[in-house]
Amino acid sequence: MTPASASPSAAAPSLFRQVGLSYFVIAFIARLPFAMMVVGVLTVAVAARDSLALGGLTSAAVGLGTAVCGPLLGAAADRFGQRVVLSVAAVANAAALIAFALVVYSAMPDAIVLLCAVAIGATAPQVSPMSRSRLVTLILERTPAERRARTTSSTMSYESAADETVFVFGPFLVGVLATAITPWMPLVIAAVLIVVFVGAFALHPTAAHVSVQRTADGRAASPLSALFRPRLLVVVAGMLGQGLFFGAMLTSLTSFMTEHGRPEEAGLLYGALGVGSAILALSVALLPARFSLPARWILFATILFGGSLTLFWVDEPIGMLIALTVMGCGIGPTLVTLFSLGAALGPADRSATVMTMMGSALVVGQAIGAVATGQVAETGGAAPALVLPVIAAAIVLLAGVVNALLARRARIAS
């Protein structure tokens, strides 16, 4: 076939070629500081103030700031462009991290420490959701229609795997730096990474393209009510359930390993959940297009729920490792499916808002799950605490069933 006779689909460059390798490298490193923040502030607070309670509160305060302000940053990016919003957030977040490190070692009261922690979460650059928004926009505008679904699935697979990789490596890096150098060093390193790599992410040409496309066509923005469509809210609810699972699973796992006299190994076992999840997330791109997103959600949420049921019979670390591996097979693909549905159901001109809504739901769920499970473990031990991840997995599956029913109703109505 000659170039002249080649189809537009065959001639169109891939998304990777459109944005370049540098984009993925910058976006990957730029999201690392976010993964370091929660564990970083906890480590510094405990070391400086000798208070585990304050350490837990600072972590929760970071999550609170992110949950409240994350969607607002997304909305601002949709309104003013990612470049200006990310640039301002990068400077503010780096300053907040340094301020926290200074305040926590000072004689200032704990309330000021918590306010600084809230500021860290509130100014955290939303690199992951904005990267998803940026890439989805490029797919919609530059990818032939017949390739969009598979390209979107592949992109969400990569993004989810990248998130899970940094959220495994981030806490590990905090531990290494805090142990080898000093507890405040991870926050300083995170601040430097934010200025350099979030700044580079903000200034990348793809940011300018998205910003121009959002405002150049003169169309009125989609109304805020478009963000509260039932099917989109169900997807957000599913993401909340996934966050509940993460928080509940990590906390109950820590309690379980503590009862077995090996609390330091909880992180290693939890890593098995993340590794399996990341690998399976990447494999979602290989699924056929006829395997619909609602059906994928139900299938993989069923794997997650089924795996969680084995927690009732786990009594040794090796059994826990097997259970976590099985559950990981459902987590990664479910996350990919949820983000793909969010991209498909949300208004195109509010994609950053939609993605930050989903990211914030994940953070809120994780915080609630950790706090609730911690209370149960404190009073009743690991056995009742391990019930909470099962409940969270059931919420994810139930939301998937509701989504499938709403999708079926929409098809009948059309």
N, C-alpha and C positions, 0 to 999 in steps of 0.2 A: 504494500500500500504506500502510495506517495504521500508526502506531507500535505499536499493539496486535498487529498481525499480522506485524510484522517478525520475521525469524528472529533467534535469539540471536547467531548469527555476525555478522549485519549490524549488530546493536545494540551489540556489544562494541566498546569504543574500541580504537584502534590502540595498539601499544606506545609509540610516540612521544608520544601524548596521555597515556598513563598515567604516564610518567616525566617528561615536560616537556622543553623545549629546554634549560633550565638544566643538566639532568643531563649531556647530551651535551657541552655546552661545558666544564663542570667536568671531566668524565672525560677529554676530549681534552687539555686543558692539563695535567692532573695526570700524564699519562703522558710528557710532554715531558722532565722532569728525568732520567728513566731513560735516554732516548735521548742525553742530554748527558753522562752519567757516564763511560762508557768513553773517549770521545775527550777529555773534560775532564781526567781524571786523567793521561792520556798527555801531553797538551799541557803541563800544569803540571809534571809530572815531568821532561820533557825541558828545559823552560825553566829550572827551578830547579836541577836537578842536572847538566844538560848531558850526559845519557846516554840515547841511544836504546834501549839494552838495558833500562835500568830502566823507561823509558816502556812498552815492550812487556810487561814483567813486571807492572807495575801494572795494565794493562788486563786481562791474563790473571787477575790476582788478583781483580779486580772480578767477572769472569765466574765464577770458582771460587766466590766467596761466594754469588752469586746461584743458581748451580746446586745448591749444597748446601743452602741455607736456603730457597730459593723454595718447594719443596713443603712444607716444615715450616710456613711462614707460611700456605700454603693450608690445610693440615690444621688449624692453629690457628683460622683463620677459620671453617672448618666446625664446629669444636667450640665456640668462644666467641663467634662472630659477627664480621663484618667490621669493625664500628665500632671495637671496642676494639683489634683487631690492627692495623688501618691507622693508628689514632691513635698507638699506641706506635711503630710502624715509622716514621711520618713524623718524629716528634721525634728518634728514634735516628739515622735516615738523615741528617737535616739536620745533626745534631751531628757525625756521622762525616765529612761533606763539609767542614765547617769545620775539624775536627781535621786532616784530610789536608792542607788548604791551609796550616795552620800548621806541621805537622811537616815537610812537604817543603821548606820554606824554612829550616828550623832545621838545627842541626848533628847531629841524631839520625841513627843509622845507617839504611841502606837497608832493613834488616829491619823496622824500625818503620814505615817508609813503606808497605811491602808489607802489614803487618798492618792498617794503616788502610784500605788499598785493599780488603782482604778484608772488613773491617767495612762498607764502603760497599755492596759487593755483597750481603752477608748481610742487611743491614737495608733493602735497596731495597724500597719499597712495591710490591706486585704489583698495580698498578692495572689493567693490561690483562686478566689472567686473572680478577681479581675482578669486573671489569665484565662480562665474558662470563658468569661464574657468576651474577651478580645478574640479568642480563637473561634468561638461560635459565630461571632459577627463575620469574620473572614470566611468561614465555611459557607454561610448563607449568601455572601456577596460574590464569592469567587469560585466556588465549587459547583460543577454541574449538578442538576437536580438529582440525577440517578445515583450520584456518588455521595450525596450529603448525609444520608442516614448512616452509612458505614463509616464515613470519615468522622462524623460526630461521635459515634460509638468508640472508634479508635482513640480519638482525642480525649474523651472522658476516661477511657481506660488508662491512658498514660497519666493524666492529671491525678487520678485517684491513687495510682501506684506511686507517683512522685510524692504526694502528700503523706502516704503511709510510710514511705522510706524516710522522709525527713523527720516524721514524728517518732520513728524508732531511733534514728541517729542523733537527733537533737538532744534528748535527755542523756544519751550516752556521752555526747561531747561535753555537756554541762558537768557530768560527773568526773570526766577526765581532767578538765580544766580546774574545777574546784579542788580536786584532790591533789593534783600535781603542782598547782600554783597558789591560788587563793580563792575563797568562795565568791568574791565579787568579780573575778576575771571573766566568767561567762557573760555577765551583763555588759561589760565593756566590749568584749568581742562581738556580741550581738549588736551593739550600737554601731560599731564600725561596719559590720556587714550590711546593716540597714542603710547607712549613708551611701556606701559604695554600690551595693547590688540592687537595693530597692530604687536608689536614684537612677541606676542604669536601666532598670526595668521601666521606670517612669518615662525616661527619655528615649526608649527604643522606638523606632519608626512606626511600629504597629500601634502604639498608643495614639500618635497623631492621626493615623488613618481612622481609627475608631472614632476619635473625637470629631473629626471633620465630617465623617459619614453621619454621625448622630445629629448634626445641626445644619448640614448644607442643603438638605432637600426641602426645608421649609415646612414640613408636616408638623402638626401639633403632636405633642407627646401623648402617649397612651395615658388614660386617666389612672389614678391610684387604685380605683376600684378593680382594675384589671389584675392587680396583685392579690386580690382576695377571691378569686374564682375557686369554687369548691375543689376541683381536681388539683389545682396548684397548692392549695392549703393542705390537702391530703398528703401530697409529696413532702411538704415541709414537716407534717406530723410524722411521716415515716423517717425523716432525717432526725427529728427529735428523739424518736425511739431508738435509732441507731446510736445517738449520743448517750442516751440512758444506758444502753448496753455497754458501751466502752467504759463509762464511769463505774457502773456496777461490777463489771467483770474484773477490772483491775483492782478495785478495792476488796472485793470478796476473795480474789486470788491471793492478795497480800495477806489477808486474814487466814486463809487456808494454809499457806506456806509457813506462816508464823506458828500455827498450831503444830506443824511438822518440824519445827525447829530450824527452818531454812528460809527465813524471810528475805535474805539477800538474793535468793534465786527467783523471786517473784517476777522481777523484770526480765530475766532470761526466758522464763516460760511464756510470759506475755508476748515476747518477741516472736514466738512461734505463731501466735495468732496474726501478727502483723505481716510476717514473711509470707505465710500461705495466702493471706488476703491480697497482698500486692501481686503475687504471681497469678492468682486467679483473676484479678482485676484486669491484667493485661490480656488474658485469654478471651475476654468478652468480645474483643474486636473480631474474633474468628467466628462468632456465632452468625448464622444466616439471618438475613433481614426479615424473613417471614416469621422468625421467632420474636414476637412483639414485645415491647417494653413492659406492658402490664403482666404478660405471662412470665417474663424473666424475673420480675419482682417477686411474684408468688413462688416460683421455683426456688430461687436462691434464698428467699426469706424462710422458706420451709426447711432448707438445709441448715440455716442458722438456728431456727427454732428446734429442729430435731437434734442437732448437736448439743444445744443447751440442755435438753432433757437428760442427757447422760450425766450432767452435773449432780443429779440426785443420787447416783450410784458411785461417784468417784470418791475414793478414800486414800489414794496414794498419788504422789507427784507424777508417776508415769501415766496413770489414768487421766490425770488432768492435762498432761501434754497431748494425749490423743484427742481428748475432747476439744481442746483449743485448736488443734489442727483441723478437725472437722468443721468447727464453727468458722474458722478463717476462710474455708472454701465458700461459705455463703456470704461473708461480709463484703469482700472486695467487689464481687459482681453486683451485689445489692447497691453499694454506694455508686458504682458506675451507672447503674440503671436509674437511680434517683436523680443524679445530676443530669443525665440525658433527658429524663422527663421534665425536669425543671427548665432546661434549655428549650424543649419543644413546646411547653405549655405557657411559658412566661412571655410577656410582650418583648419583641426584639429590641425596642428602644429603652427597655428597662432591665436588660439582661444582667448588668452589674448588681442592681438592686436585688433581683431574684437570687443570684448566686450568693450574695452576702446574707440574705435571709436564710438560705439553706445552711450556710456555714455557721451562722449564729445559732440556729436551731441545734446544730451538732454540739456546739460549745455549751449551750444552756443545758442540753440533755446530759452531757458528760458531767457537768458540775452537780446537777441534781442527783444523778445516779451515784456519784462518788459520796456526796454528803449523806444521802439516805442510806446507802449501804454501809457507810462507816458507822452510823448510829445503830443499825441492826447488828453489825459485827461486834460493836462495843458491848452491847447488852446480851446478845445470844450466841456469839461465836460465828464460825465460818459456815456451819450447816444452814442456818436460816438466811445468812447473807447470800449464799449461792442461789437462793430462790429468786432474787431480784434480777439477775441477768436473764433468767427464763421469762420473767414477766416482760422485760424490755424486748426480748426477741419476739414474744407474742404480739406486742404492740406493732412492731415492724411488719409482721405477717398480716395482722388485722388491717393495717393501713393499706397494704398491698391488695387485699381482697376488696376493700372499699374502692380503691382506685380502679380495679378491673370492672367492678359493677358500674361505676360512673363512665368508664370508657365504653362499655357495652351500650349504656343508655344513650350516649352521645352518637354512637354509630347508628342506632335505631332511629334516633331523631333526625339524622341527616339523610 
